[in-house]
Amino acid sequence: MESEGYPLKHILQMAQLSKTEAAEVLKAMDHFRVSAEKLPRQVGPYPRVVRSLYDDWSRESDTERPGEVTSGEEKSEERLGVGVASVKVFSPDELKDRLRRQLQMEQQGYLSAPSIAAVHKTDSPEEEALKESTHRLMRQWRRDLTAALKRDNEDFKTVVKCLPALGSKFFGPKQYPFLLLLPAEVWADIVVEEVVVHILGQQQGLPLTFLCRLICDSAWHKYVVLQKKQRGVVEKTSQLYQQFMSHLATPSPPHLPHRQLWQDMDDALASAGSLSVDIPKWPFTVASYVGAGLLSRLIDTAKLSLSDDCNGEAAFFHSYEAGENGWQAGHVKGHQKLFKLFKKYYIKHESTHFRLAAELTPMLIPPRPWSQVNEGGYFVNPVSIMRSVADVYQHHSLLQQAPNLNAVFDSLNVLGTCSWRINTRILDLVTEIFNRGGNDDLGVPVRDPVFPEGLENQEPSRRRDAQMKKLSNECYSLWMDMLYRLSLANYFRDDLFWMPHNMDFRGRAYPVPPHLSHLTSDVGRAMLQFGTGYPLGDKGLDWIKIHLVNLHGHKKKGSLKERVEYADEMMEHIMDSADRPMEVS
C-alpha cells in the first residue's frame, strides 16, 4: 500500500470506505500497531484578487486575536467565517426535526406540493369510477411489469452461470447488469409513475431518447441514494450536521470558514466511514439500451382493460415521426382511449399535487458546505458544483484536477447560508391573477395561446399547423412553469428555506432550485423576501421610490431628486394600488 501511494495511517481519509469497511480497517491498523493520523487539508493561498476583496470587506476587523499570529492567506481564509449568518433561528429539537424531514425528502427523491390551480373535487359517481379505473390500470401495469422484469433477471442470472461454457460467443442484452442494481419493483415504479404520466400528458407522444434519459436519470439518483444508505453515509451526515450546527449556534462560533469546520469534523469521525461515494453518472449509451429495454417491456405487458371492446389491446406503442430536419425519430405513444381516460380524470384531478424532484426544491435547513466538487449543497442527492450539458465529461475531469478551489467553495457556501421566505401578499395576488386566466402584461402567463391576427383563418397547411402547434406548446410550457413556481411558493409560504448554489463554466453562481429563485423573472423575484430583514437606513426608502419611478417609466431624464419628489406626489395613488391591487380607482 505504501508503494502505491496509500499510507496506512491516512487510509481512512484517502479511501472511500463504508462504515463497515472502516471498522475492519481500524482492526487491521490496531493489529499492526499503526495509529490513524489526520491527512493535512489543502489550505490557501487564495488568488490575489480574491484575497484583496476579503481584506477590503474585513478591514474593520483587521485585528489578530490574542496569542495568534497568522499569515495573510490564513487570515483571509479565517475572515470568511466572519459575517456568515450563523443559524440560531431554530431550537435543537426544531433543527433535528427539519433535518429529519429534509433527509426523508431527499431519500424518497421528490417533494409532493399541492397545486394552486383551481380544480374540481371528485364528488360524482362518474368521477369516482374514473378514479378507480385509472388507479386499477396503474396497479396492474406495475404488477405485470415487475413480474416480467423478475423473469428477465432470473433468466440473465442463469445465463451468467453458463458463461464459462459459452466463452466469447455470448452477446446477451446489455441492460441486464444495470437492471440488477435496483429491485424490479423500483424499476417498475420509475417507469409507471414517471414515464407513463409524461407519455399520457402529450397526445402526440414523446421521443424515445427523452424517455430513456428520464428513466436512467431517475434510476441513477435512486441507486446513489441506496448506496449512501447502505454505506452509512446518511447516518454519518445526520450526525455530522447536527454537530456542525451546534458549533455555529454557540455564543462564540469557530472563527473558520464553514468548509474548513465541516472538514475538520468529518476527519474527527473518519472511523464512521467516508462521506464520498463516487458513482459516475450513466452515459447516454447506457441510458439508450436500459431505457429502450424497459420501454419495450412496458409495451409488451401494459394492456387495456377499460371495456370488452378494447380488453387486451396494447396501452402503448412505438412509432417513428419525421423531425424538422427530415430524420425519423422513435416516439412512444399511448392508446387513444387511454389518453381520453387520462384527460378526463388523471390530468384533471391527479394534478392537484405535483411531484417535484428533491434536487430541484429549496431546503428546509442551511445546505451542507461545499468541500469537494461533487460534495455539497444537498445531503443525499448528488449535485455537481458546476452545471454542464449531459455527457460532457471533460468538465468534470478538469474540475477534479483543479489544484485549489477553496475560494470557490467558500463563496458558494456564503451564498447558501442566506435564508429566504415567501412574500405572501404578492403570492396571493399573483395566484389570483393566474387562476383568473393570467395576464401577459403583468408577466403572468395565460393558459390558451393568442394567435396572431389572421393565422387561424388561413388555409390549412403544414406550415400554419406547425406555427399554431409551436405557439400552443410555448404557451403551455410558460403556464406550467408558473404553476410549478406558484405551487412551490405556496408550499413554503409560512416557512424559512435555503437555496444551495452552484455555478456555470464561466463561474457565475446560480441557485440550484430553478422554480424559486431570485435570478428569474420580476414575478419570481417579487415573491421572495430575505429570511432576516434589516433596517433600510437613511436613504433606503428614497432608493425604493427611485426604483418604483424607474419601473413606471416616467421622469426618465429627471434627476434622482426629481424622481423622489415625483414619487412623493404620487404617494396616495401608490398606497391605493398597494391596498387594492385588483381594483381600478
C-alpha positions as CSV (number, residue, x, y, z in Angstrom):
1,M,0.0,0.0,0.0
2,E,2.8,2.4,0.8
3,S,4.4,1.8,-2.6
4,E,1.1,2.6,-4.3
5,G,0.8,5.9,-2.5
6,Y,-1.7,4.9,0.1
7,P,-0.1,5.3,3.6
8,L,-1.9,3.1,6.1
9,K,-2.1,5.9,8.6
10,H,-4.1,8.1,6.2
11,I,-6.2,5.3,4.6
12,L,-9.4,6.3,6.4
13,Q,-9.4,9.6,4.6
14,M,-7.9,8.7,1.3
15,A,-10.2,5.7,0.5
16,Q,-13.9,5.9,0.1
17,L,-14.7,3.3,2.8
18,S,-18.2,2.4,4.1
19,K,-18.9,2.3,7.8
20,T,-18.3,-1.5,7.9
21,E,-15.1,-1.3,5.9
22,A,-13.8,1.5,8.1
23,A,-14.3,-0.7,11.2
24,E,-12.4,-3.6,9.5
25,V,-9.5,-1.3,8.6
26,L,-9.3,0.0,12.1
27,K,-9.0,-3.6,13.4
28,A,-6.2,-4.2,10.9
29,M,-4.4,-1.0,11.9
30,D,-4.7,-2.0,15.6
31,H,-3.2,-5.4,14.7
32,F,-0.2,-3.8,13.0
33,R,0.0,-1.2,15.7
34,V,-0.5,1.7,13.3
35,S,-2.3,4.8,14.6
36,A,-4.6,6.8,12.3
37,E,-3.3,10.3,11.5
38,K,-5.2,13.2,10.1
39,L,-4.4,13.9,6.4
40,P,-3.4,17.5,6.0
41,R,-6.0,19.5,4.2
42,Q,-5.1,21.9,1.4
43,V,-5.3,25.5,2.8
44,G,-4.8,28.6,0.7
45,P,-3.3,30.6,-0.7
46,Y,-6.3,32.3,-2.2
47,P,-5.9,34.1,-5.6
48,R,-4.6,37.6,-5.1
49,V,-7.7,39.4,-6.3
50,V,-9.9,37.3,-4.1
51,R,-7.7,37.8,-1.1
52,S,-7.8,41.6,-1.6
53,L,-11.6,41.6,-1.7
54,Y,-11.7,39.7,1.6
55,D,-9.2,42.1,3.0
56,D,-11.3,45.1,2.0
57,W,-14.5,43.5,3.3
58,S,-13.0,42.7,6.6
59,R,-10.8,45.8,7.1
60,E,-12.7,46.8,10.2
61,S,-11.9,43.6,12.0
62,D,-8.2,43.6,10.9
63,T,-7.1,42.8,14.4
64,E,-5.5,39.5,15.3
65,R,-6.8,37.5,18.2
66,P,-4.5,37.5,21.3
67,G,-1.8,34.9,21.2
68,E,-2.3,34.2,17.4
69,V,0.0,35.1,14.6
70,T,-1.4,34.2,11.1
71,S,-0.2,34.8,7.6
72,G,-2.1,36.9,5.1
73,E,-3.6,33.9,3.4
74,E,-4.7,32.2,6.6
75,K,-6.3,35.5,7.8
76,S,-8.2,35.9,4.6
77,E,-9.5,32.3,4.9
78,E,-10.4,32.8,8.5
79,R,-12.3,36.0,7.8
80,L,-14.7,34.2,5.6
81,G,-16.3,32.8,8.7
82,V,-17.0,36.4,9.9
83,G,-20.3,37.8,8.7
84,V,-21.6,34.5,7.6
85,A,-25.0,34.1,9.3
86,S,-24.9,31.5,12.0
87,V,-28.3,29.8,12.1
88,K,-29.8,30.4,15.6
89,V,-33.4,30.6,14.4
90,F,-34.3,27.1,15.5
91,S,-34.1,25.2,18.8
92,P,-32.1,22.0,18.8
93,D,-35.3,19.9,18.6
94,E,-36.7,22.0,15.7
95,L,-33.4,21.7,13.8
96,K,-33.3,17.9,14.4
97,D,-36.9,17.6,13.1
98,R,-36.2,19.8,10.0
99,L,-33.1,17.7,9.3
100,R,-35.1,14.5,9.5
101,R,-37.7,15.9,7.1
102,Q,-35.0,17.1,4.7
103,L,-33.3,13.7,4.7
104,Q,-36.6,11.9,4.3
105,M,-37.5,14.1,1.3
106,E,-34.1,13.5,-0.4
107,Q,-34.2,9.8,0.2
108,Q,-37.7,9.4,-1.4
109,G,-36.5,11.6,-4.2
110,Y,-39.3,14.0,-4.5
111,L,-41.5,16.6,-2.8
112,S,-45.3,16.5,-3.2
113,A,-46.7,20.0,-3.3
114,P,-50.4,20.8,-3.6
115,S,-51.3,22.7,-6.8
116,I,-52.7,26.2,-6.6
117,A,-54.7,25.7,-9.8
118,A,-58.5,25.8,-9.4
119,V,-59.7,22.2,-9.8
120,H,-63.0,20.4,-9.2
121,K,-63.4,18.0,-6.4
122,T,-64.1,14.3,-7.2
123,D,-67.7,14.0,-5.9
124,S,-69.9,12.5,-8.6
125,P,-70.2,8.7,-9.0
126,E,-68.9,9.0,-12.6
127,E,-65.7,10.7,-11.4
128,E,-65.3,8.1,-8.6
129,A,-65.5,5.4,-11.3
130,L,-62.9,7.2,-13.4
131,K,-60.6,7.4,-10.4
132,E,-60.9,3.7,-9.7
133,S,-60.3,2.8,-13.4
134,T,-57.1,4.8,-13.6
135,H,-55.7,3.5,-10.3
136,R,-56.6,-0.1,-11.2
137,L,-54.8,0.2,-14.5
138,M,-51.7,1.7,-12.9
139,R,-51.6,-1.0,-10.3
140,Q,-52.0,-3.7,-12.9
141,W,-49.3,-2.3,-15.2
142,R,-46.9,-2.1,-12.2
143,R,-47.6,-5.7,-11.2
144,D,-47.2,-7.1,-14.8
145,L,-44.0,-5.1,-15.4
146,T,-42.5,-6.2,-12.1
147,A,-43.2,-9.8,-12.9
148,A,-41.7,-9.5,-16.4
149,L,-38.6,-7.9,-15.1
150,K,-38.1,-10.5,-12.4
151,R,-38.4,-13.3,-15.0
152,D,-35.8,-11.5,-17.2
153,N,-33.4,-11.1,-14.3
154,E,-33.7,-14.8,-13.4
155,D,-33.0,-15.7,-17.0
156,F,-30.0,-13.5,-17.0
157,K,-28.6,-15.0,-13.8
158,T,-29.0,-18.4,-15.3
159,V,-27.1,-17.4,-18.5
160,V,-24.3,-15.9,-16.4
161,K,-23.7,-19.2,-14.7
162,C,-23.2,-20.7,-18.2
163,L,-20.7,-18.1,-19.4
164,P,-17.6,-20.3,-18.9
165,A,-19.1,-22.8,-21.3
166,L,-20.3,-20.2,-23.8
167,G,-16.9,-18.4,-23.8
168,S,-16.8,-15.3,-26.1
169,K,-19.8,-16.4,-28.2
170,F,-22.3,-14.9,-25.7
171,F,-23.6,-11.4,-26.6
172,G,-26.5,-11.0,-24.1
173,P,-28.7,-7.9,-23.7
174,K,-26.5,-5.1,-22.2
175,Q,-29.2,-3.7,-19.9
176,Y,-29.5,-6.7,-17.5
177,P,-26.4,-5.9,-15.3
178,F,-27.9,-2.4,-14.7
179,L,-31.3,-3.8,-14.0
180,L,-29.9,-5.9,-11.2
181,L,-28.7,-2.8,-9.4
182,L,-32.2,-2.0,-8.2
183,P,-35.2,-4.2,-7.2
184,A,-37.6,-4.9,-10.0
185,E,-40.3,-3.1,-8.0
186,V,-38.3,0.1,-8.1
187,W,-37.8,-0.1,-11.9
188,A,-41.5,-0.7,-12.4
189,D,-42.3,2.3,-10.2
190,I,-39.9,4.5,-12.2
191,V,-41.5,3.5,-15.5
192,V,-45.1,3.7,-14.4
193,E,-45.1,6.7,-12.1
194,E,-42.8,8.9,-14.2
195,V,-42.7,7.8,-17.8
196,V,-46.4,6.8,-18.2
197,V,-47.6,10.2,-16.9
198,H,-45.2,12.0,-19.3
199,I,-46.4,10.0,-22.2
200,L,-50.1,10.4,-21.5
201,G,-49.6,14.1,-21.0
202,Q,-48.7,14.5,-24.7
203,Q,-51.2,13.2,-27.2
204,Q,-48.5,13.2,-29.9
205,G,-46.2,11.1,-27.8
206,L,-42.7,11.7,-26.6
207,P,-39.3,10.9,-28.2
208,L,-37.8,7.6,-27.2
209,T,-34.4,9.3,-26.4
210,F,-36.1,11.7,-24.0
211,L,-37.9,8.9,-22.1
212,C,-34.7,6.8,-22.0
213,R,-32.8,9.6,-20.4
214,L,-35.7,10.3,-18.0
215,I,-35.7,6.6,-16.8
216,C,-31.9,6.4,-16.3
217,D,-31.6,9.8,-14.6
218,S,-34.2,8.8,-12.1
219,A,-32.7,5.3,-11.6
220,W,-29.2,6.6,-11.2
221,H,-30.4,9.0,-8.4
222,K,-32.2,6.2,-6.6
223,Y,-29.1,4.0,-6.9
224,V,-26.8,6.7,-5.4
225,V,-29.3,7.2,-2.6
226,L,-29.5,3.4,-2.0
227,Q,-25.7,3.2,-1.9
228,K,-25.4,6.1,0.6
229,K,-27.9,4.5,2.9
230,Q,-26.2,1.1,2.8
231,R,-22.7,2.5,3.3
232,G,-23.7,4.6,6.3
233,V,-23.3,8.0,4.6
234,V,-26.8,9.2,5.5
235,E,-26.3,8.2,9.2
236,K,-22.9,10.0,9.4
237,T,-24.2,13.0,7.5
238,S,-27.0,13.5,10.0
239,Q,-24.7,13.1,13.0
240,L,-22.1,15.4,11.5
241,Y,-24.6,18.1,10.5
242,Q,-26.1,18.3,14.0
243,Q,-22.6,18.8,15.5
244,F,-21.8,21.4,12.8
245,M,-24.9,23.5,13.6
246,S,-24.3,23.1,17.3
247,H,-20.9,24.7,16.9
248,L,-22.3,27.6,14.8
249,A,-25.0,28.2,17.4
250,T,-22.6,28.7,20.3
251,P,-22.1,32.3,21.6
252,S,-18.6,32.4,20.1
253,P,-18.7,30.2,17.0
254,P,-15.4,29.0,15.5
255,H,-13.6,31.7,13.5
256,L,-13.3,29.4,10.5
257,P,-14.9,29.0,7.0
258,H,-17.8,26.6,7.1
259,R,-15.9,24.4,4.7
260,Q,-12.9,24.0,7.0
261,L,-15.1,23.5,10.0
262,W,-17.0,20.7,8.2
263,Q,-13.8,19.0,7.0
264,D,-12.3,19.1,10.5
265,M,-15.4,17.5,12.0
266,D,-15.5,14.9,9.2
267,D,-11.9,14.0,9.8
268,A,-12.7,13.5,13.5
269,L,-15.4,11.0,12.5
270,A,-13.2,9.1,10.0
271,S,-13.9,5.9,11.8
272,A,-17.6,6.1,10.7
273,G,-16.6,5.8,7.0
274,S,-16.3,8.3,4.2
275,L,-18.9,10.7,3.0
276,S,-17.7,10.3,-0.6
277,V,-19.5,7.9,-2.8
278,D,-18.1,8.3,-6.3
279,I,-20.6,6.8,-8.7
280,P,-20.2,8.1,-12.2
281,K,-23.4,9.2,-14.0
282,W,-24.5,6.7,-16.5
283,P,-23.7,7.9,-20.1
284,F,-26.3,8.1,-22.8
285,T,-25.2,4.8,-24.3
286,V,-26.3,3.1,-21.1
287,A,-29.5,5.2,-20.9
288,S,-30.4,4.2,-24.5
289,Y,-30.3,0.4,-24.1
290,V,-31.5,0.3,-20.5
291,G,-34.4,2.7,-21.2
292,A,-35.3,1.1,-24.5
293,G,-35.4,-2.4,-22.9
294,L,-37.7,-1.1,-20.1
295,L,-40.0,0.7,-22.6
296,S,-40.1,-2.5,-24.7
297,R,-41.2,-4.5,-21.7
298,L,-43.8,-1.8,-20.8
299,I,-45.3,-2.0,-24.4
300,D,-45.4,-5.8,-24.1
301,T,-47.0,-6.0,-20.7
302,A,-49.3,-2.9,-20.4
303,K,-52.7,-3.8,-21.7
304,L,-56.1,-2.0,-21.7
305,S,-59.0,-3.4,-19.7
306,L,-61.4,-0.5,-19.9
307,S,-64.2,-2.3,-21.6
308,D,-64.9,-5.5,-23.5
309,D,-64.3,-3.9,-26.9
310,C,-60.7,-2.9,-26.1
311,N,-59.8,-5.5,-23.5
312,G,-56.3,-6.9,-24.1
313,E,-55.2,-4.2,-26.5
314,A,-51.7,-2.7,-26.1
315,A,-51.9,0.5,-24.0
316,F,-48.7,1.9,-25.6
317,F,-47.0,1.6,-28.9
318,H,-43.8,2.7,-30.7
319,S,-43.8,4.7,-33.9
320,Y,-41.5,6.8,-36.0
321,E,-42.1,10.5,-36.5
322,A,-40.3,12.8,-39.0
323,G,-38.5,15.6,-37.3
324,E,-37.9,19.2,-38.6
325,N,-34.6,18.1,-40.3
326,G,-36.3,15.2,-42.0
327,W,-34.8,12.5,-39.8
328,Q,-37.0,9.7,-38.5
329,A,-37.1,9.6,-34.7
330,G,-38.7,7.0,-32.5
331,H,-41.7,8.0,-30.3
332,V,-43.8,6.2,-27.7
333,K,-47.5,7.0,-27.7
334,G,-50.5,6.0,-25.7
335,H,-53.7,4.4,-27.0
336,Q,-56.4,7.0,-27.9
337,K,-58.9,5.5,-25.5
338,L,-56.4,5.6,-22.7
339,F,-55.5,9.2,-23.5
340,K,-59.2,10.2,-23.3
341,L,-59.5,8.5,-19.9
342,F,-56.5,10.2,-18.5
343,K,-57.5,13.6,-20.0
344,K,-60.9,13.2,-18.3
345,Y,-59.7,12.3,-14.9
346,Y,-55.9,12.0,-14.3
347,I,-54.8,15.3,-15.8
348,K,-57.9,17.0,-14.2
349,H,-57.7,15.6,-10.7
350,E,-54.4,13.9,-10.1
351,S,-52.6,17.2,-11.0
352,T,-53.9,18.6,-7.7
353,H,-50.5,17.6,-6.4
354,F,-47.1,17.9,-8.1
355,R,-44.1,15.6,-7.6
356,L,-41.0,17.8,-7.8
357,A,-37.6,16.3,-7.8
358,A,-35.9,16.8,-4.4
359,E,-32.8,18.2,-6.0
360,L,-34.9,21.0,-7.6
361,T,-36.6,22.3,-4.5
362,P,-35.3,24.6,-1.7
363,M,-34.0,23.1,1.6
364,L,-35.6,23.3,5.0
365,I,-32.2,23.9,6.6
366,P,-29.0,25.5,5.5
367,P,-27.1,23.5,2.9
368,R,-24.2,21.3,3.5
369,P,-21.0,23.2,2.9
370,W,-19.2,22.6,-0.3
371,S,-15.9,20.8,0.4
372,Q,-15.3,19.0,-2.9
373,V,-16.6,19.4,-6.5
374,N,-19.3,16.8,-6.0
375,E,-19.9,17.1,-2.3
376,G,-22.0,20.0,-1.1
377,G,-25.5,21.5,-1.2
378,Y,-27.9,18.7,-0.6
379,F,-27.2,15.9,1.8
380,V,-28.1,12.8,-0.2
381,N,-28.9,13.9,-3.7
382,P,-25.8,14.2,-5.9
383,V,-25.2,17.7,-7.3
384,S,-22.1,18.9,-9.1
385,I,-20.6,22.2,-8.3
386,M,-20.6,23.1,-12.0
387,R,-23.5,23.0,-14.4
388,S,-22.9,21.3,-17.7
389,V,-24.6,19.6,-20.5
390,A,-25.3,15.9,-20.1
391,D,-22.5,13.6,-21.1
392,V,-19.9,16.4,-21.2
393,Y,-17.4,14.6,-19.0
394,Q,-14.3,16.8,-19.8
395,H,-15.7,19.5,-17.5
396,H,-15.9,17.1,-14.6
397,S,-12.5,15.7,-15.3
398,L,-10.9,19.1,-15.3
399,L,-12.7,20.0,-12.1
400,Q,-11.2,17.0,-10.4
401,Q,-7.8,18.1,-11.5
402,A,-8.1,21.7,-10.3
403,P,-5.4,22.3,-7.7
404,N,-7.2,24.7,-5.2
405,L,-10.9,25.6,-5.3
406,N,-11.3,26.7,-1.7
407,A,-12.2,30.2,-2.6
408,V,-15.0,28.9,-4.9
409,F,-16.3,26.6,-2.2
410,D,-16.3,29.3,0.4
411,S,-18.0,31.8,-1.9
412,L,-20.8,29.4,-2.7
413,N,-21.2,28.4,0.9
414,V,-21.7,32.1,1.9
415,L,-24.5,32.4,-0.7
416,G,-26.1,29.2,0.6
417,T,-26.3,30.5,4.2
418,C,-28.8,33.2,3.1
419,S,-32.3,32.3,4.3
420,W,-35.4,33.2,2.4
421,R,-39.2,33.5,2.9
422,I,-42.2,34.0,0.7
423,N,-43.9,37.4,0.3
424,T,-47.4,36.0,0.9
425,R,-49.2,39.2,-0.2
426,I,-47.5,39.1,-3.6
427,L,-48.0,35.3,-3.8
428,D,-51.8,35.6,-3.2
429,L,-52.1,38.4,-5.7
430,V,-50.2,36.5,-8.5
431,T,-52.2,33.4,-7.7
432,E,-55.5,35.3,-8.0
433,I,-54.4,36.7,-11.4
434,F,-53.2,33.2,-12.5
435,N,-56.5,31.5,-11.6
436,R,-58.4,34.2,-13.4
437,G,-56.7,33.3,-16.6
438,G,-53.4,35.1,-16.4
439,N,-52.2,38.5,-17.8
440,D,-49.3,38.7,-20.2
441,D,-48.9,42.5,-19.4
442,L,-48.2,41.6,-15.8
443,G,-45.9,38.7,-16.6
444,V,-48.5,36.0,-15.6
445,P,-48.8,33.5,-18.5
446,V,-52.3,32.7,-19.9
447,R,-53.5,29.2,-20.4
448,D,-54.7,29.4,-24.0
449,P,-52.5,30.9,-26.7
450,V,-53.4,34.1,-28.5
451,F,-52.6,33.5,-32.2
452,P,-51.6,36.4,-34.5
453,E,-54.4,38.0,-36.4
454,G,-55.4,36.0,-39.4
455,L,-53.4,32.9,-38.6
456,E,-56.4,30.8,-37.7
457,N,-58.3,31.9,-40.8
458,Q,-55.5,30.9,-43.2
459,E,-56.0,27.9,-45.4
460,P,-54.9,24.7,-43.5
461,S,-51.3,23.9,-44.3
462,R,-48.4,22.1,-42.8
463,R,-46.6,25.5,-42.1
464,R,-49.7,27.0,-40.4
465,D,-50.3,23.9,-38.3
466,A,-46.6,23.9,-37.2
467,Q,-46.8,27.6,-36.2
468,M,-50.0,27.0,-34.2
469,K,-48.6,23.9,-32.6
470,K,-45.4,25.8,-31.7
471,L,-47.3,28.7,-30.1
472,S,-49.6,26.3,-28.2
473,N,-46.6,24.4,-26.8
474,E,-44.7,27.6,-25.8
475,C,-47.8,29.0,-24.1
476,Y,-48.5,25.7,-22.2
477,S,-44.8,25.5,-21.1
478,L,-44.9,29.0,-19.7
479,W,-48.2,28.3,-18.0
480,M,-46.9,25.1,-16.4
481,D,-43.7,26.8,-15.3
482,M,-45.7,29.5,-13.4
483,L,-48.0,26.8,-12.0
484,Y,-45.0,24.9,-10.6
485,R,-43.5,28.2,-9.3
486,L,-46.7,29.3,-7.5
487,S,-47.4,25.8,-6.1
488,L,-43.9,25.5,-4.7
489,A,-44.1,29.0,-3.2
490,N,-47.4,28.2,-1.6
491,Y,-45.9,25.1,-0.1
492,F,-43.2,27.2,1.6
493,R,-45.4,30.2,2.3
494,D,-45.1,30.1,6.1
495,D,-41.6,28.7,6.4
496,L,-38.0,29.7,6.1
497,F,-36.0,28.0,3.4
498,W,-32.5,28.0,1.9
499,M,-31.1,27.6,-1.6
500,P,-27.8,25.8,-2.3
501,H,-25.8,27.4,-5.1
502,N,-23.5,26.1,-7.9
503,M,-22.0,27.8,-10.9
504,D,-21.7,27.5,-14.7
505,F,-18.5,27.0,-16.5
506,R,-17.9,30.8,-16.6
507,G,-18.0,31.0,-12.8
508,R,-21.4,32.7,-12.5
509,A,-23.3,31.5,-9.4
510,Y,-26.9,30.3,-9.5
511,P,-29.3,28.8,-7.0
512,V,-29.7,25.1,-7.7
513,P,-33.6,25.1,-7.3
514,P,-34.9,26.7,-10.6
515,H,-38.5,27.3,-9.7
516,L,-37.9,29.5,-6.6
517,S,-35.0,31.8,-7.3
518,H,-34.1,35.5,-7.1
519,L,-32.4,35.1,-10.5
520,T,-35.6,34.8,-12.5
521,S,-38.5,37.0,-13.8
522,D,-39.8,40.0,-12.0
523,V,-42.8,38.0,-10.8
524,G,-40.5,35.3,-9.3
525,R,-38.3,37.9,-7.5
526,A,-41.3,39.8,-6.2
527,M,-42.5,36.6,-4.3
528,L,-39.2,36.3,-2.3
529,Q,-38.0,38.1,0.8
530,F,-34.9,37.7,2.8
531,G,-35.4,35.5,5.8
532,T,-33.7,38.0,8.1
533,G,-34.7,41.7,7.5
534,Y,-32.5,44.7,8.2
535,P,-33.4,48.4,8.5
536,L,-33.5,50.4,5.2
537,G,-31.2,53.1,6.6
538,D,-31.3,56.8,6.0
539,K,-31.6,56.6,2.2
540,G,-33.1,53.2,1.7
541,L,-36.7,54.4,1.3
542,D,-35.6,57.0,-1.3
543,W,-33.9,54.3,-3.3
544,I,-37.2,52.3,-3.3
545,K,-39.0,55.4,-4.6
546,I,-36.5,55.8,-7.3
547,H,-36.8,52.2,-8.3
548,L,-40.6,52.5,-8.5
549,V,-40.4,55.6,-10.7
550,N,-37.9,53.8,-12.9
551,L,-40.4,50.9,-13.4
552,H,-43.2,53.4,-14.1
553,G,-41.1,54.8,-17.0
554,H,-41.8,58.5,-16.1
555,K,-39.1,61.0,-15.3
556,K,-36.6,59.1,-17.4
557,K,-34.4,62.2,-17.8
558,G,-35.1,63.6,-14.4
559,S,-32.5,63.7,-11.6
560,L,-32.7,61.3,-8.6
561,K,-34.1,64.1,-6.5
562,E,-36.8,64.8,-9.0
563,R,-37.8,61.1,-9.1
564,V,-38.1,61.0,-5.3
565,E,-40.3,64.2,-5.4
566,Y,-42.5,62.7,-8.1
567,A,-42.9,59.5,-6.0
568,D,-44.0,61.7,-3.0
569,E,-46.5,63.5,-5.2
570,M,-48.0,60.1,-6.4
571,M,-47.8,58.5,-2.9
572,E,-51.6,58.5,-2.5
573,H,-52.1,56.5,-5.7
574,I,-49.1,54.3,-4.8
575,M,-50.7,53.4,-1.5
576,D,-54.1,52.9,-3.1
577,S,-52.6,50.4,-5.6
578,A,-50.9,48.5,-2.8
579,D,-54.1,48.3,-0.7
580,R,-56.4,47.5,-3.7
581,P,-54.2,46.0,-6.4
582,M,-57.1,44.3,-8.3
583,E,-59.4,47.3,-8.3
584,V,-59.4,50.4,-10.6
585,S,-59.6,53.7,-8.8
